[in-house]
Amino acid sequence: MKKLFTLVYALFAFAPFAGYAQCSDQITLTYYVSGVLTSQTIVSGKSGGSVPVCPSAGALYSLSASSTSNSVLTVTKVITQGATPAADVVESPAVGSAALVSPQELHVSLSFATTTIFRVESKATDPNCSKDDFVYLTFTPTLTLVSNAPVSGVCNGGAVTLTAAGSTSGTYTWSANGVVIPGKTSSSITENPIDNTTYTVSTTTSCGTSSQQITIPVKTLSISPNAPFACTGQSTTITASYNGPSATYSWSILGQAPFATTSAVTVMPLVTTTYQVVAHTGTNDCGDITKTVTVTVGAPTVSVAPTAATVCSGSPTTLRATSNNPSAVFTWSIGAVIIATGSSVTVSPTTSTTYTVTATTSCGSPTATVALTVAPGL
């Protein structure tokens, strides 16, 4: 974790009375500027100076806060600073908050991709001290990165514009989920993500090599389970969920009329059947999003890989089982002796051995075997 600064809340105005700690309206901030330890004392309600930061993509910056009075210390990111603390618009939840007995410290981690104001509140908890103090400090990274994507994210394949600033070379390197985006070196790019994507930009700034990153959420429709199985004559429940603001749903057998409008449906198909769900998100969001899921009906099966093998004596070999029933529980055995559970097992036979895997389900427990032959001299 990158150490950015240390925050110390110092109260000086009054000598302590019996039964409570000191009570004042001054906060002393101690932090690093270009590796140099710097301090300033700020009166409650005022802002400290702007702290330059040479950013590194994904880095978290540590902050410690302590008070000479017993208090609730809270650190929040300011969205809009008002004329008074009560008029501030702050991000929720807070970066960190704790009720502390002086001189205990509050430790939090900060992240920011553009110039950001943080507010520190110290609300005294001693009965003889009614102070509720606020100070502000602005952090200014030499490289900034912003997007035009709403907080809820963009629609699948929707356009999002990313804009960086601060390069001294005029050239930027962009990547998506760690893979460099070829041919894009300008300060602003437009992308069309289909899944949640973390974009990173790097360049040379006034403090050397700097980088920033931002994650763009993509609003999608998902179905759980994604490969449902139903025993013959039994039901199963499938659930649709949309990770955007809100949606209503329509379920149908593929090609037929809708039969349900709830997010979850319980079905009992007689044969393997494909169902379709439409999430209606509205014209101001992503419109109608359609997804299908196939419910497999029948007897459960199990298979194992490899089906047979010749191995060296004592050499480890991994066996893997699969079933058409996603709820199957696997048990491995040699004869009547159970040796492991789970979809895979690693064995090291010294003699030729046959292993059996059992897939236990609510509608049967099929088995499969695999013979490992230990070859002499290998």
LINZIKA-V924355 format. One record per pair of residues at least 24 apart in sequence whose C-alpha atoms are under 10 Angstrom apart, sorted by the first residue. I is the first residue (numbers start at 1). J is the second residue. If there is no record, write none. Layout:
# LINZIKA-V924355
[[I & J] [I & J]]
This chain:
# LINZIKA-V924355
[[1 & 59] [1 & 60] [1 & 61] [1 & 62] [1 & 109] [2 & 55] [2 & 56] [2 & 59] [2 & 60] [2 & 61] [2 & 62] [2 & 63] [2 & 109] [2 & 110] [3 & 31] [3 & 32] [3 & 35] [3 & 59] [3 & 60] [3 & 61] [3 & 62] [3 & 63] [3 & 64] [3 & 109] [4 & 30] [4 & 31] [4 & 32] [4 & 33] [4 & 34] [4 & 35] [4 & 37] [4 & 51] [4 & 53] [4 & 54] [4 & 60] [4 & 61] [4 & 62] [4 & 63] [4 & 109] [4 & 110] [5 & 29] [5 & 30] [5 & 31] [5 & 32] [5 & 33] [5 & 35] [5 & 37] [5 & 38] [5 & 39] [5 & 51] [5 & 61] [5 & 62] [5 & 63] [5 & 64] [6 & 30] [6 & 31] [6 & 32] [6 & 37] [6 & 38] [6 & 39] [6 & 62] [6 & 63] [6 & 64] [6 & 65] [6 & 66] [6 & 107] [7 & 31] [7 & 39] [7 & 62] [7 & 63] [7 & 64] [7 & 65] [7 & 66] [7 & 67] [7 & 105] [7 & 106] [7 & 107] [7 & 120] [8 & 39] [8 & 40] [8 & 41] [8 & 63] [8 & 64] [8 & 65] [8 & 66] [8 & 67] [8 & 68] [8 & 103] [8 & 105] [8 & 106] [9 & 41] [9 & 42] [9 & 64] [9 & 65] [9 & 66] [9 & 67] [9 & 68] [9 & 69] [9 & 73] [9 & 103] [9 & 105] [9 & 120] [9 & 121] [9 & 122] [9 & 135] [10 & 41] [10 & 42] [10 & 65] [10 & 66] [10 & 67] [10 & 68] [10 & 69] [11 & 67] [11 & 68] [11 & 69] [12 & 68] [16 & 68] [16 & 69] [17 & 128] [18 & 128] [19 & 126] [19 & 127] [19 & 128] [20 & 69] [20 & 70] [20 & 102] [20 & 124] [20 & 125] [20 & 126] [20 & 127] [20 & 128] [20 & 129] [21 & 67] [21 & 68] [21 & 69] [21 & 70] [21 & 71] [21 & 101] [21 & 102] [21 & 103] [21 & 124] [21 & 125] [21 & 126] [21 & 128] [21 & 129] [22 & 67] [22 & 68] [22 & 69] [22 & 70] [22 & 102] [22 & 124] [22 & 126] [22 & 128] [22 & 129] [23 & 67] [23 & 68] [23 & 69] [23 & 70] [23 & 124] [23 & 126] [23 & 128] [23 & 129] [23 & 130] [23 & 131] [24 & 67] [24 & 68] [24 & 69] [24 & 124] [24 & 129] [24 & 130] [24 & 131] [24 & 132] [24 & 133] [25 & 122] [25 & 131] [25 & 132] [25 & 133] [25 & 134] [25 & 135] [26 & 133] [26 & 134] [26 & 135] [27 & 65] [27 & 66] [27 & 67] [27 & 68] [27 & 120] [27 & 121] [27 & 122] [27 & 133] [27 & 134] [27 & 135] [27 & 136] [28 & 65] [28 & 66] [28 & 67] [28 & 135] [29 & 64] [29 & 65] [29 & 135] [29 & 136] [29 & 137] [30 & 63] [30 & 64] [30 & 65] [31 & 63] [31 & 64] [34 & 207] [41 & 135] [42 & 134] [42 & 135] [42 & 136] [42 & 137] [43 & 133] [43 & 134] [43 & 135] [43 & 136] [44 & 120] [44 & 121] [44 & 122] [44 & 131] [44 & 132] [44 & 133] [44 & 134] [44 & 135] [44 & 136] [45 & 83] [45 & 84] [45 & 85] [45 & 119] [45 & 120] [45 & 121] [45 & 132] [45 & 133] [45 & 134] [45 & 135] [45 & 136] [46 & 84] [46 & 133] [46 & 134] [46 & 135] [46 & 136] [46 & 137] [47 & 117] [47 & 118] [47 & 119] [47 & 134] [47 & 135] [47 & 136] [47 & 137] [47 & 138] [48 & 117] [48 & 135] [48 & 136] [48 & 137] [48 & 138] [49 & 136] [49 & 137] [49 & 138] [49 & 139] [50 & 115] [50 & 116] [50 & 117] [50 & 136] [50 & 137] [50 & 138] [50 & 139] [50 & 140] [50 & 141] [51 & 115] [51 & 116] [51 & 137] [51 & 138] [51 & 139] [51 & 140] [51 & 141] [52 & 115] [52 & 138] [52 & 139] [52 & 140] [52 & 141] [52 & 142] [52 & 207] [53 & 115] [53 & 139] [53 & 140] [53 & 141] [53 & 142] [53 & 143] [53 & 207] [53 & 210] [54 & 140] [54 & 141] [54 & 142] [54 & 143] [54 & 205] [54 & 206] [54 & 207] [54 & 208] [54 & 209] [54 & 210] [54 & 211] [54 & 212] [55 & 111] [55 & 112] [55 & 113] [55 & 114] [55 & 140] [55 & 141] [55 & 142] [55 & 143] [55 & 144] [55 & 202] [55 & 205] [55 & 207] [55 & 208] [55 & 209] [55 & 210] [55 & 211] [55 & 212] [55 & 213] [56 & 113] [56 & 141] [56 & 143] [56 & 200] [56 & 201] [56 & 202] [56 & 209] [56 & 210] [56 & 211] [56 & 212] [56 & 213] [57 & 111] [57 & 112] [57 & 113] [57 & 199] [57 & 200] [57 & 201] [57 & 202] [57 & 210] [57 & 211] [57 & 212] [57 & 213] [57 & 214] [58 & 111] [58 & 112] [58 & 113] [58 & 200] [58 & 211] [58 & 212] [58 & 213] [58 & 214] [59 & 109] [59 & 110] [59 & 111] [59 & 112] [59 & 211] [59 & 212] [59 & 213] [60 & 108] [60 & 109] [60 & 110] [60 & 111] [60 & 112] [61 & 108] [61 & 109] [61 & 110] [61 & 111] [61 & 112] [62 & 107] [62 & 108] [62 & 109] [62 & 110] [62 & 111] [63 & 105] [63 & 106] [63 & 107] [63 & 108] [63 & 109] [63 & 110] [64 & 104] [64 & 105] [64 & 106] [64 & 107] [64 & 108] [64 & 109] [65 & 103] [65 & 104] [65 & 105] [65 & 106] [65 & 107] [65 & 108] [65 & 120] [65 & 121] [65 & 122] [66 & 100] [66 & 101] [66 & 102] [66 & 103] [66 & 104] [66 & 105] [66 & 106] [66 & 107] [66 & 122] [67 & 100] [67 & 101] [67 & 102] [67 & 103] [67 & 104] [67 & 105] [67 & 106] [67 & 122] [67 & 123] [67 & 124] [68 & 101] [68 & 102] [68 & 103] [68 & 104] [68 & 124] [69 & 100] [69 & 101] [69 & 102] [69 & 103] [69 & 104] [69 & 122] [69 & 123] [69 & 124] [69 & 125] [69 & 126] [69 & 129] [69 & 131] [70 & 99] [70 & 100] [70 & 101] [70 & 102] [70 & 103] [70 & 104] [70 & 122] [70 & 123] [70 & 124] [70 & 125] [70 & 126] [70 & 129] [71 & 98] [71 & 99] [71 & 100] [71 & 101] [71 & 102] [71 & 103] [71 & 104] [71 & 121] [71 & 122] [71 & 123] [71 & 124] [71 & 125] [71 & 126] [71 & 129] [71 & 131] [71 & 132] [72 & 97] [72 & 98] [72 & 99] [72 & 100] [72 & 101] [72 & 106] [72 & 121] [72 & 122] [72 & 123] [72 & 124] [72 & 125] [72 & 132] [73 & 97] [73 & 98] [73 & 99] [73 & 100] [73 & 105] [73 & 106] [73 & 120] [73 & 121] [73 & 122] [73 & 123] [73 & 124] [73 & 132] [73 & 133] [73 & 134] [74 & 98] [74 & 99] [74 & 106] [74 & 108] [74 & 119] [74 & 120] [74 & 121] [74 & 122] [74 & 123] [74 & 134] [75 & 106] [75 & 107] [75 & 108] [75 & 110] [75 & 118] [75 & 119] [75 & 120] [75 & 121] [75 & 122] [75 & 134] [75 & 135] [75 & 136] [76 & 110] [76 & 117] [76 & 118] [76 & 119] [76 & 120] [76 & 121] [76 & 136] [77 & 110] [77 & 111] [77 & 112] [77 & 116] [77 & 117] [77 & 118] [77 & 119] [77 & 120] [77 & 136] [78 & 116] [78 & 117] [78 & 118] [78 & 119] [78 & 136] [78 & 137] [78 & 138] [79 & 116] [79 & 117] [79 & 118] [80 & 116] [80 & 117] [81 & 117] [81 & 118] [81 & 119] [81 & 136] [84 & 134] [85 & 119] [85 & 121] [85 & 133] [85 & 134] [85 & 135] [85 & 136] [88 & 119] [90 & 117] [90 & 118] [90 & 119] [91 & 118] [94 & 119] [95 & 119] [96 & 120] [97 & 121] [97 & 122] [99 & 123] [99 & 124] [99 & 125] [100 & 124] [100 & 125] [101 & 125] [101 & 126] [112 & 139] [112 & 140] [112 & 141] [112 & 144] [112 & 145] [112 & 212] [112 & 213] [112 & 214] [113 & 139] [113 & 140] [113 & 141] [113 & 142] [113 & 143] [113 & 144] [113 & 145] [113 & 146] [113 & 164] [113 & 211] [113 & 212] [113 & 213] [113 & 214] [114 & 139] [114 & 140] [114 & 141] [114 & 142] [114 & 143] [114 & 144] [114 & 145] [114 & 146] [114 & 164] [114 & 165] [114 & 212] [115 & 139] [115 & 140] [115 & 141] [115 & 142] [115 & 143] [115 & 144] [115 & 145] [116 & 140] [116 & 141] [141 & 165] [141 & 166] [141 & 205] [141 & 207] [141 & 210] [141 & 211] [141 & 212] [142 & 166] [142 & 167] [142 & 168] [142 & 204] [142 & 205] [142 & 206] [142 & 207] [142 & 208] [142 & 209] [142 & 210] [142 & 211] [143 & 167] [143 & 168] [143 & 201] [143 & 202] [143 & 203] [143 & 204] [143 & 205] [143 & 206] [143 & 207] [143 & 209] [143 & 210] [143 & 211] [143 & 212] [144 & 201] [144 & 210] [144 & 211] [144 & 212] [144 & 213] [145 & 187] [145 & 188] [145 & 199] [145 & 200] [145 & 201] [145 & 211] [145 & 212] [145 & 213] [145 & 214] [146 & 188] [146 & 212] [146 & 213] [146 & 214] [147 & 188] [147 & 189] [147 & 190] [147 & 214] [147 & 215] [147 & 216] [148 & 190] [148 & 216] [149 & 215] [149 & 216] [149 & 217] [149 & 218] [150 & 216] [150 & 217] [151 & 216] [151 & 217] [151 & 244] [152 & 216] [152 & 217] [152 & 218] [152 & 219] [152 & 243] [152 & 244] [152 & 245] [152 & 285] [153 & 196] [153 & 215] [153 & 216] [153 & 217] [153 & 218] [153 & 219] [153 & 220] [153 & 243] [153 & 244] [153 & 245] [154 & 192] [154 & 193] [154 & 194] [154 & 195] [154 & 196] [154 & 216] [154 & 217] [154 & 218] [154 & 219] [154 & 220] [154 & 244] [154 & 285] [154 & 286] [155 & 192] [155 & 193] [155 & 194] [155 & 195] [155 & 217] [155 & 218] [155 & 219] [155 & 220] [155 & 244] [155 & 285] [155 & 286] [155 & 287] [155 & 289] [156 & 192] [156 & 193] [156 & 194] [156 & 195] [156 & 196] [156 & 217] [156 & 218] [156 & 219] [156 & 220] [156 & 221] [156 & 286] [156 & 289] [157 & 191] [157 & 192] [157 & 193] [157 & 194] [157 & 195] [157 & 218] [157 & 219] [158 & 190] [158 & 191] [158 & 192] [158 & 193] [158 & 194] [158 & 218] [158 & 219] [158 & 286] [159 & 190] [159 & 191] [159 & 192] [159 & 193] [159 & 194] [160 & 189] [160 & 190] [160 & 191] [160 & 192] [160 & 193] [160 & 216] [161 & 188] [161 & 189] [161 & 190] [161 & 191] [161 & 192] [162 & 187] [162 & 188] [162 & 189] [162 & 190] [162 & 191] [162 & 199] [162 & 200] [162 & 201] [162 & 214] [162 & 216] [163 & 187] [163 & 188] [163 & 189] [163 & 190] [163 & 201] [164 & 188] [164 & 189] [164 & 201] [164 & 202] [164 & 203] [164 & 211] [164 & 212] [165 & 203] [165 & 205] [166 & 203] [166 & 204] [166 & 205] [166 & 206] [166 & 210] [167 & 202] [167 & 203] [167 & 204] [167 & 205] [167 & 206] [167 & 208] [167 & 209] [167 & 210] [168 & 203] [168 & 204] [168 & 205] [168 & 206] [168 & 207] [168 & 208] [169 & 203] [169 & 204] [169 & 205] [169 & 206] [170 & 203] [170 & 204] [170 & 205] [171 & 202] [171 & 203] [171 & 204] [172 & 201] [172 & 202] [172 & 203] [172 & 204] [172 & 211] [173 & 200] [173 & 201] [173 & 202] [173 & 203] [173 & 211] [174 & 199] [174 & 200] [174 & 201] [174 & 202] [174 & 203] [174 & 211] [174 & 212] [174 & 213] [175 & 199] [175 & 200] [175 & 201] [175 & 202] [175 & 213] [176 & 200] [176 & 201] [176 & 213] [176 & 214] [176 & 215] [177 & 213] [177 & 215] [192 & 218] [193 & 217] [193 & 218] [194 & 218] [194 & 219] [194 & 220] [195 & 219] [195 & 220] [196 & 220] [217 & 243] [217 & 244] [218 & 243] [218 & 244] [219 & 243] [219 & 244] [219 & 245] [219 & 285] [219 & 286] [220 & 244] [220 & 279] [220 & 286] [220 & 289] [220 & 290] [220 & 291] [221 & 247] [221 & 277] [221 & 278] [221 & 279] [221 & 289] [221 & 290] [221 & 291] [222 & 277] [222 & 279] [222 & 290] [222 & 291] [222 & 292] [222 & 293] [223 & 263] [223 & 264] [223 & 277] [223 & 291] [223 & 292] [223 & 293] [224 & 264] [224 & 293] [225 & 293] [225 & 295] [225 & 326] [225 & 327] [226 & 292] [226 & 293] [226 & 294] [226 & 295] [226 & 326] [227 & 293] [227 & 294] [227 & 295] [227 & 296] [227 & 324] [227 & 325] [227 & 326] [228 & 293] [228 & 294] [228 & 295] [228 & 296] [228 & 297] [228 & 324] [228 & 325] [228 & 326] [228 & 327] [229 & 272] [229 & 294] [229 & 295] [229 & 296] [229 & 297] [229 & 298] [229 & 299] [229 & 300] [229 & 324] [229 & 325] [229 & 326] [229 & 327] [230 & 267] [230 & 268] [230 & 269] [230 & 270] [230 & 271] [230 & 272] [230 & 295] [230 & 296] [230 & 297] [230 & 298] [230 & 299] [230 & 300] [230 & 324] [230 & 325] [230 & 326] [230 & 362] [230 & 363] [231 & 268] [231 & 269] [231 & 270] [231 & 271] [231 & 296] [231 & 297] [231 & 298] [231 & 299] [231 & 300] [231 & 325] [231 & 361] [231 & 362] [231 & 363] [231 & 364] [232 & 268] [232 & 269] [232 & 270] [232 & 271] [232 & 272] [232 & 296] [232 & 297] [232 & 298] [232 & 299] [232 & 300] [232 & 363] [233 & 268] [233 & 269] [233 & 270] [233 & 271] [233 & 297] [233 & 298] [233 & 363] [234 & 267] [234 & 268] [234 & 269] [234 & 270] [234 & 297] [234 & 298] [234 & 362] [234 & 363] [235 & 266] [235 & 267] [235 & 268] [235 & 269] [235 & 270] [235 & 297] [236 & 265] [236 & 266] [236 & 267] [236 & 268] [236 & 269] [236 & 295] [237 & 264] [237 & 265] [237 & 266] [237 & 267] [237 & 268] [237 & 295] [238 & 263] [238 & 264] [238 & 265] [238 & 266] [238 & 267] [238 & 275] [238 & 293] [238 & 295] [239 & 263] [239 & 264] [239 & 265] [239 & 266] [239 & 277] [240 & 264] [240 & 265] [240 & 277] [240 & 278] [240 & 279] [240 & 291] [241 & 279] [242 & 279] [242 & 280] [242 & 281] [242 & 289] [244 & 281] [244 & 285] [244 & 286] [245 & 281] [245 & 285] [246 & 279] [246 & 280] [246 & 281] [246 & 282] [246 & 285] [247 & 278] [247 & 279] [247 & 280] [247 & 281] [247 & 282] [247 & 285] [247 & 286] [247 & 287] [247 & 288] [247 & 289] [248 & 278] [248 & 279] [248 & 280] [248 & 281] [248 & 282] [248 & 288] [249 & 277] [249 & 278] [249 & 279] [249 & 280] [249 & 281] [249 & 288] [249 & 289] [249 & 290] [250 & 276] [250 & 277] [250 & 278] [250 & 279] [250 & 280] [250 & 290] [251 & 275] [251 & 276] [251 & 277] [251 & 278] [251 & 279] [251 & 290] [251 & 291] [251 & 292] [252 & 276] [252 & 277] [252 & 278] [252 & 292] [253 & 277] [253 & 292] [253 & 293] [253 & 294] [254 & 292] [254 & 293] [254 & 294] [267 & 295] [268 & 295] [268 & 297] [269 & 295] [269 & 296] [269 & 297] [270 & 296] [270 & 297] [270 & 298] [271 & 295] [271 & 296] [271 & 297] [271 & 298] [272 & 296] [272 & 297] [272 & 298] [273 & 297] [296 & 324] [296 & 325] [297 & 324] [297 & 325] [298 & 324] [298 & 325] [298 & 363] [299 & 324] [299 & 325] [299 & 361] [299 & 363] [299 & 364] [299 & 365] [299 & 366] [300 & 324] [300 & 325] [300 & 326] [300 & 328] [300 & 359] [300 & 360] [300 & 361] [300 & 362] [300 & 363] [300 & 364] [300 & 365] [300 & 366] [300 & 367] [301 & 325] [301 & 328] [301 & 358] [301 & 359] [301 & 360] [301 & 361] [301 & 364] [301 & 365] [301 & 366] [301 & 367] [301 & 368] [302 & 328] [302 & 330] [302 & 357] [302 & 358] [302 & 359] [302 & 360] [302 & 365] [302 & 366] [302 & 367] [302 & 368] [302 & 369] [303 & 357] [303 & 358] [303 & 359] [303 & 366] [303 & 367] [303 & 368] [303 & 369] [303 & 370] [304 & 343] [304 & 344] [304 & 355] [304 & 356] [304 & 357] [304 & 367] [304 & 368] [304 & 369] [304 & 370] [305 & 344] [305 & 368] [305 & 369] [305 & 370] [306 & 369] [306 & 370] [306 & 371] [306 & 372] [307 & 368] [307 & 369] [307 & 370] [307 & 371] [307 & 372] [308 & 354] [308 & 355] [308 & 369] [308 & 370] [308 & 371] [308 & 372] [308 & 373] [309 & 370] [309 & 371] [309 & 372] [309 & 373] [309 & 374] [310 & 352] [310 & 371] [310 & 372] [310 & 373] [310 & 374] [310 & 375] [310 & 378] [311 & 348] [311 & 349] [311 & 350] [311 & 351] [311 & 352] [311 & 372] [311 & 373] [311 & 374] [311 & 375] [311 & 376] [311 & 378] [312 & 348] [312 & 349] [312 & 350] [312 & 351] [312 & 372] [312 & 373] [312 & 374] [312 & 375] [312 & 376] [312 & 377] [312 & 378] [313 & 348] [313 & 349] [313 & 350] [313 & 351] [313 & 352] [313 & 373] [313 & 374] [313 & 375] [313 & 376] [313 & 377] [313 & 378] [314 & 347] [314 & 348] [314 & 349] [314 & 350] [314 & 351] [314 & 374] [314 & 378] [315 & 346] [315 & 347] [315 & 348] [315 & 349] [315 & 350] [315 & 374] [315 & 378] [316 & 345] [316 & 346] [316 & 347] [316 & 348] [316 & 349] [317 & 345] [317 & 346] [317 & 347] [317 & 348] [317 & 349] [317 & 372] [318 & 344] [318 & 345] [318 & 346] [318 & 347] [318 & 348] [319 & 343] [319 & 344] [319 & 345] [319 & 346] [319 & 347] [319 & 355] [319 & 357] [319 & 370] [320 & 344] [320 & 345] [320 & 346] [320 & 357] [321 & 345] [321 & 357] [321 & 358] [321 & 359] [321 & 368] [322 & 357] [322 & 359] [323 & 358] [323 & 359] [323 & 360] [323 & 361] [323 & 366] [324 & 359] [325 & 359] [325 & 360] [325 & 361] [325 & 362] [325 & 363] [326 & 361] [327 & 359] [327 & 360] [327 & 361] [327 & 362] [328 & 358] [328 & 359] [328 & 360] [328 & 361] [328 & 362] [328 & 363] [328 & 364] [328 & 365] [328 & 366] [329 & 357] [329 & 358] [329 & 359] [329 & 360] [329 & 361] [329 & 365] [330 & 357] [330 & 358] [330 & 359] [330 & 360] [330 & 361] [330 & 365] [330 & 367] [331 & 356] [331 & 357] [331 & 358] [331 & 359] [331 & 360] [331 & 367] [332 & 356] [332 & 357] [332 & 358] [332 & 359] [332 & 367] [332 & 368] [332 & 369] [333 & 357] [333 & 358] [333 & 369] [334 & 369] [347 & 372] [348 & 372] [348 & 374] [349 & 373] [349 & 374] [350 & 374] [350 & 375] [351 & 375] [351 & 376]]
